[in-house]
């Protein structure tokens, strides 16, 4: 079933169907012109767009977190990443949020990232947790150490776990590396890469 809160198009389609039915009925009963009935499809369409704008679903909140983190990484702003990392963050390389943020601050202090493009492969949202598997195409800055010693473009596959907080916001609590340039990898395998 369509989720009216994630997109207005279902109710917009219903509004168009209602408009067609009303125009058909108006043609059949030409003696009575009830122009006020034409407001019904307009009202249904406005409700659809209003619901989409007002109510934010878990999926929309999670995608907003991903977008904000990617934008902060492109701007080389670790302070923009930190609010989206849960206090109980832990992955196979970083035992807590402080170590992860120390890594980001050290790496993003110099020109590093030029562009990040993500594609979500799989998502599973079962509130209060969510798991995403996605690919990340990172284009490194020409002046970055990675671009000069390794390569300019890296394709990686990641798994990210998020947890819903008490204030209904979603925060990242785990990121695991699955592949680098279509080869199986994890955080410990790239630890040897001097970046």
C-alpha positions in Angstrom: 0.0 0.0 0.0 1.2 3.5 -0.8 2.4 5.6 2.1 0.6 9.0 1.8 3.2 10.6 4.1 6.2 9.8 1.9 4.8 11.1 -1.4 1.7 13.1 -2.5 1.2 11.4 -5.9 -1.4 8.8 -4.7 -3.7 11.5 -3.4 -3.0 13.6 -6.5 -4.0 10.7 -8.7 -7.2 10.3 -6.5 -7.9 14.1 -7.0 -7.6 13.7 -10.8 -10.0 10.7 -10.8 -12.4 12.7 -8.6 -12.2 15.6 -11.0 -13.0 13.3 -14.0 -15.9 11.8 -12.2 -17.3 15.2 -11.2 -16.9 16.5 -14.8 -18.7 13.4 -16.1 -21.5 13.8 -13.5 -21.7 17.5 -14.3 -22.1 16.7 -18.0 -24.9 14.1 -17.2 -26.8 16.5 -15.1 -26.3 19.7 -17.1 -29.3 21.5 -15.5 -27.5 21.7 -12.2 -24.1 23.4 -12.1 -22.5 22.7 -8.7 -19.2 24.5 -9.2 -18.5 24.0 -5.5 -18.0 20.3 -6.1 -14.9 21.1 -8.2 -13.2 22.2 -5.0 -13.2 18.5 -3.8 -10.4 17.4 -6.1 -8.4 20.6 -5.3 -8.9 19.9 -1.6 -7.8 16.2 -2.0 -4.6 17.4 -3.9 -3.8 20.0 -1.2 -4.2 17.4 1.5 -1.8 15.1 -0.3 0.9 17.8 -0.6 0.2 19.0 2.9 0.6 15.5 4.4 3.9 15.0 2.5 5.2 18.3 3.8 4.1 18.2 7.4 4.6 14.5 8.3 8.2 13.2 8.1 8.4 9.4 8.0 11.3 7.3 9.4 12.5 6.7 5.9 12.6 10.5 5.1 14.4 11.2 8.4 17.0 8.6 7.8 17.7 9.8 4.2 18.0 13.4 5.6 20.7 12.1 8.0 22.6 10.4 5.2 22.3 13.6 3.0 23.6 15.8 5.9 26.5 13.5 6.6 27.5 13.3 3.0 27.3 17.1 2.6 29.4 17.6 5.7 32.0 15.2 4.4 32.1 17.0 1.0 32.6 20.3 2.9 35.3 18.6 5.0 33.4 19.6 8.1 33.7 17.0 10.9 31.6 19.1 13.2 28.8 18.7 10.7 29.1 14.9 11.0 29.3 14.6 14.7 25.7 15.4 15.6 24.5 12.5 13.5 26.8 9.9 15.2 25.2 8.1 18.2 27.1 8.3 21.6 27.1 4.5 21.6 28.8 4.2 18.2 31.0 1.1 17.7 32.3 -0.7 14.7 35.0 -3.2 14.0 37.7 -0.5 13.9 36.5 2.3 16.1 35.5 1.3 19.6 33.6 4.6 20.3 32.4 7.9 18.9 35.4 9.8 20.1 37.9 7.6 18.2 35.8 7.8 15.0 35.5 11.6 15.3 39.3 11.8 16.0 39.9 10.0 12.7 37.5 12.3 10.8 39.1 15.4 12.2 42.6 14.2 11.3 41.6 13.2 7.8 39.3 16.1 7.0 41.8 18.7 8.2 43.5 18.8 4.8 41.8 18.8 1.4 40.4 15.3 1.1 37.0 14.8 -0.6 35.8 16.4 -3.8 32.5 14.6 -4.3 30.6 11.7 -2.8 27.8 9.9 -4.7 25.7 7.2 -2.9 23.3 4.6 -4.1 21.2 2.7 -1.7 21.1 -1.0 -2.5 19.1 -2.4 0.4 17.2 -0.8 3.3 15.4 -2.4 6.2 13.7 -0.1 8.7 12.2 -1.9 11.7 11.8 0.9 14.2 13.8 1.6 16.5 16.6 0.3 14.2 17.5 0.6 10.5 20.1 -1.1 8.3 21.2 0.2 5.0 23.6 -1.3 2.4 24.8 1.2 -0.1 27.6 2.0 -2.5 29.7 5.1 -2.2 31.7 6.6 -5.0 34.2 8.9 -3.5 36.1 11.3 -5.7 39.1 12.6 -3.8 40.6 16.0 -4.1 43.6 16.2 -6.4 45.7 17.6 -3.6 44.7 14.8 -1.1 47.1 12.2 0.0 44.8 9.4 -1.2 44.5 10.8 -4.7 48.3 11.2 -4.9 49.4 7.9 -3.4 46.4 5.6 -4.2 43.8 6.7 -6.7 41.4 9.5 -7.3 38.1 7.6 -7.4 37.2 4.8 -5.0 34.1 2.7 -5.1 33.1 1.2 -1.7 30.2 -0.8 -0.4 29.1 0.0 3.2 26.6 -1.3 5.7 25.2 1.4 8.1 23.1 0.8 11.1 21.0 3.6 12.7 19.0 3.8 15.9 16.0 5.8 16.7 16.6 8.1 19.7 14.1 9.2 22.3 13.5 12.5 20.5 12.4 10.5 17.4 15.7 11.4 15.5 17.8 8.8 13.9 21.6 8.5 14.6 24.3 6.4 13.1 25.6 3.7 15.5 27.6 1.5 13.2 29.3 1.6 9.8 31.0 -1.4 8.4 33.0 -1.6 5.2 32.0 -4.5 2.9 33.9 -3.9 -0.4 36.4 -1.6 -2.0 36.6 -1.4 -5.8 34.4 -4.5 -6.0 36.8 -6.6 -3.8 35.7 -7.9 -0.4 37.2 -5.7 2.3 36.7 -4.6 5.9 38.1 -1.8 8.1 41.1 -3.9 9.1 42.1 -4.6 5.5 42.2 -1.0 4.6 44.0 -0.1 7.9 47.2 -0.9 6.0 46.5 1.7 3.3 48.3 4.9 4.5 45.4 7.3 4.4 
